[in-house]
Amino acid sequence: MWDWTSSALTTHHSLTDENGALKMAAQQNSVKLQKLAALEQENQQLRALLGAKPASVQTAQAATILQIDLDRMRQRVLIDQGARDGLTRGQPAIDATGVFGQTVTVGPMTSEVILLSDPGHAIPVHIERNGLRTVAMGSGDAHRLILPYLPRNADVQVGDTLVTSGLGGVFPAGLPVARIVEVNRDPSEPLALISAQPAAALDRTRHILVLSAIPVATLAPAATPLTKRAASTPKPRTVKSR
């Protein structure tokens, strides 16, 4: 009986230890699986981000968001790329689905990016359906842009897509910016009240792509009829008096 009891207790302790070890291993495997799932999702986001690079842009740098500031009056993020990585002030930034913002402050190793939704940010756009040009401004809400300069009778419809117009020399033309979600035409007001939802995930994305700055081409002034006439008119000769 003593031998049986001793053997049973030994077996029980062994099974208990083995059970605890298996539980610990299961927890560790669960953590590893969660990490692998997170890495797979991050890799998918990075692949989509790199695929969003416009063909007209020569270089682009992937950056990770380190800090966010989404206050009502200030919509900005801090990224892990700076002057040492070749970044400069005013470079456009996108995520996998659309325009994200642009760099406003560049430090040695980090940079601050202002979001489209910042109340102080404005971006030249046009409606993809009809080419109507306007300006989209931030509202302080990461899910809403406003178009404050279109007249009441402007050809704007809910569902219209806004893309960058290329004006201003910051954002390349044709990048997705937002989609019109509300058009309010008050007969007593000369301008329409128009709201749009940003294409980029301004409050959710973790990685962005900072595009190279658009080179400023130095063009010769275009010839006008006046300049042509001036060029063809012979210059009067100065006659020296003896």
BELNORZI-V598609 format. One record per residue. RES is the residue in one small letter. PHI is phi in degrees with one decimal (none if undefined). PSI is psi in radians with two decimals (none if undefined). NEAR is the number of other C-alpha atoms within 8 Angstrom. Layout:
# BELNORZI-V598609
<<RES	PHI	PSI	NEAR> <RES	PHI	PSI	NEAR>>
This chain:
# BELNORZI-V598609
<<m	none	-0.72	4> <w	-63.6	-0.78	5> <d	-61.8	-0.71	6> <w	-65.6	-0.76	7> <t	-63.7	-0.75	8> <s	-63.1	-0.73	8> <s	-65.8	-0.69	8> <a	-64.9	-0.74	8> <l	-64.9	-0.70	8> <t	-62.6	-0.77	8> <t	-63.1	-0.71	8> <h	-62.9	-0.81	8> <h	-63.4	-0.68	8> <s	-64.3	-0.77	8> <l	-65.9	-0.66	8> <t	-64.4	-0.77	8> <d	-63.5	-0.74	8> <e	-64.9	-0.69	8> <n	-62.8	-0.75	8> <g	-63.2	-0.71	8> <a	-65.2	-0.70	8> <l	-65.8	-0.70	8> <k	-62.5	-0.76	8> <m	-62.3	-0.75	8> <a	-64.7	-0.67	8> <a	-64.8	-0.72	8> <q	-64.1	-0.75	8> <q	-63.4	-0.72	8> <n	-65.1	-0.64	8> <s	-63.7	-0.74	8> <v	-62.8	-0.74	8> <k	-63.1	-0.71	8> <l	-64.4	-0.70	8> <q	-63.1	-0.72	8> <k	-64.4	-0.72	8> <l	-64.4	-0.70	8> <a	-63.8	-0.72	8> <a	-65.4	-0.71	8> <l	-65.5	-0.69	8> <e	-63.9	-0.74	8> <q	-64.2	-0.72	8> <e	-64.5	-0.70	8> <n	-64.0	-0.69	8> <q	-63.1	-0.72	8> <q	-64.5	-0.71	10> <l	-67.3	-0.70	9> <r	-63.7	-0.74	8> <a	-65.0	-0.63	9> <l	-65.5	-0.79	14> <l	-66.8	-0.55	10> <g	-71.9	-0.29	7> <a	-84.1	-0.08	9> <k	-63.0	2.16	10> <p	-64.0	2.56	6> <a	-66.4	-0.45	5> <s	-78.5	-0.22	5> <v	-91.4	2.26	10> <q	-75.6	-0.84	6> <t	-129.9	2.70	6> <a	-153.8	2.57	10> <q	-123.7	2.27	7> <a	-77.6	2.40	9> <a	-135.8	2.60	11> <t	-105.7	2.39	10> <i	-77.9	2.17	12> <l	-97.2	-0.58	8> <q	-150.7	2.51	7> <i	-122.5	2.60	9> <d	-138.9	1.61	8> <l	-110.4	0.83	9> <d	-70.2	2.80	7> <r	-59.4	-0.58	7> <m	-102.5	0.03	7> <r	-151.9	2.00	10> <q	-120.8	1.65	16> <r	-144.8	2.78	12> <v	-135.1	2.77	13> <l	-110.1	2.28	12> <i	-115.5	2.88	13> <d	-91.8	0.41	11> <q	-123.6	2.49	12> <g	-144.2	-2.73	14> <a	-62.7	-0.58	12> <r	-64.6	-0.37	8> <d	-96.3	0.07	7> <g	94.4	0.12	6> <l	-78.4	2.61	10> <t	-133.3	2.94	9> <r	-71.5	2.41	8> <g	92.7	0.09	9> <q	-75.1	2.42	13> <p	-73.1	2.63	15> <a	-130.5	2.44	14> <i	-132.1	2.85	14> <d	-114.5	-2.87	15> <a	-69.7	-0.26	12> <t	-118.7	-0.22	11> <g	173.0	-2.99	13> <v	-68.3	2.31	14> <f	-102.6	-0.79	14> <g	167.9	-2.62	11> <q	-154.2	2.71	12> <t	-72.2	2.39	15> <v	-120.1	-0.51	10> <t	-135.3	2.22	8> <v	-120.3	2.07	13> <g	-100.5	-3.07	8> <p	-60.8	-0.73	7> <m	-123.9	-0.18	10> <t	-135.4	2.83	12> <s	-141.0	2.67	14> <e	-103.8	2.30	12> <v	-115.3	2.23	14> <i	-87.6	2.32	13> <l	-83.2	2.79	13> <l	-58.4	-0.53	14> <s	-81.6	-0.08	16> <d	-63.8	2.35	16> <p	-59.4	-0.37	11> <g	-94.3	0.10	6> <h	-104.6	2.43	11> <a	-137.0	2.49	9> <i	-135.5	2.26	9> <p	-69.7	2.27	13> <v	-136.8	2.97	14> <h	-143.3	2.72	13> <i	-78.1	2.19	13> <e	-64.0	-0.54	10> <r	-68.7	-0.72	6> <n	-128.8	-0.01	5> <g	78.6	0.13	7> <l	-64.4	2.16	8> <r	-92.1	2.53	9> <t	-162.5	-2.92	10> <v	-127.9	2.29	12> <a	-101.8	2.30	12> <m	-120.9	2.68	16> <g	-73.8	2.66	15> <s	-116.6	-0.04	11> <g	88.3	-0.02	13> <d	-117.9	2.19	10> <a	-65.4	-0.18	11> <h	-110.6	0.21	8> <r	-149.5	2.25	13> <l	-114.7	2.79	16> <i	-124.4	2.60	12> <l	-118.6	1.57	13> <p	-87.5	-0.04	11> <y	-114.8	0.24	8> <l	-95.5	2.37	9> <p	-67.6	2.89	8> <r	-62.9	-0.56	11> <n	-93.9	0.26	6> <a	-66.0	2.56	7> <d	-80.4	1.42	5> <v	-128.7	2.34	7> <q	-129.9	2.64	7> <v	-62.5	2.30	9> <g	100.9	-0.21	7> <d	-62.5	2.50	11> <t	-98.5	2.32	12> <l	-101.6	2.31	13> <v	-128.4	2.80	14> <t	-65.2	2.44	16> <s	-88.8	-0.28	11> <g	87.6	-0.16	12> <l	-73.1	2.63	9> <g	95.7	-0.32	6> <g	73.1	0.38	8> <v	-112.5	-0.95	11> <f	-101.1	2.33	11> <p	-61.3	2.64	12> <a	-71.6	2.55	9> <g	92.4	0.05	8> <l	-79.0	2.41	11> <p	-63.8	2.34	12> <v	-115.8	-0.93	14> <a	-164.5	3.02	14> <r	-127.7	2.32	13> <i	-65.9	2.22	15> <v	-118.6	-0.25	10> <e	-153.5	2.32	9> <v	-132.2	2.03	12> <n	-119.7	2.03	7> <r	-109.7	1.72	10> <d	-86.5	2.11	9> <p	-59.0	-0.40	6> <s	-86.8	-0.09	4> <e	-115.9	2.42	8> <p	-73.5	-0.41	8> <l	-110.4	2.57	10> <a	-80.5	2.66	16> <l	-100.9	1.89	12> <i	-124.0	2.30	12> <s	-120.9	2.60	12> <a	-138.1	2.61	13> <q	-99.5	2.18	11> <p	-58.7	2.51	15> <a	-73.5	-0.58	11> <a	-78.6	2.64	13> <a	-85.7	1.39	10> <l	-63.7	-0.53	11> <d	-107.2	0.16	6> <r	-130.6	-0.53	5> <t	-68.2	2.61	8> <r	-109.8	-0.45	6> <h	-121.1	2.46	12> <i	-131.5	2.94	15> <l	-120.0	2.10	14> <v	-94.3	2.05	13> <l	-86.1	2.72	13> <s	-67.2	2.60	10> <a	-66.1	2.56	8> <i	-71.8	2.16	8> <p	-66.2	2.43	4> <v	-90.5	1.95	5> <a	-78.2	2.36	4> <t	-91.8	1.86	4> <l	-104.9	2.53	4> <a	-72.6	2.52	4> <p	-61.7	2.40	4> <a	-65.6	2.49	4> <a	-76.4	2.34	6> <t	-114.1	2.88	6> <p	-56.0	-0.61	6> <l	-69.1	-0.75	6> <t	-69.4	-0.61	8> <k	-63.9	-0.76	9> <r	-64.0	-0.70	8> <a	-66.3	-0.62	7> <a	-71.5	-0.58	7> <s	-83.8	-0.28	6> <t	-79.9	2.16	6> <p	-66.2	2.48	5> <k	-74.6	2.42	4> <p	-66.7	2.41	4> <r	-86.4	2.50	4> <t	-90.4	2.13	4> <v	-96.6	2.08	4> <k	-81.1	2.32	4> <s	-83.5	2.45	3> <r	-85.9	none	2>>
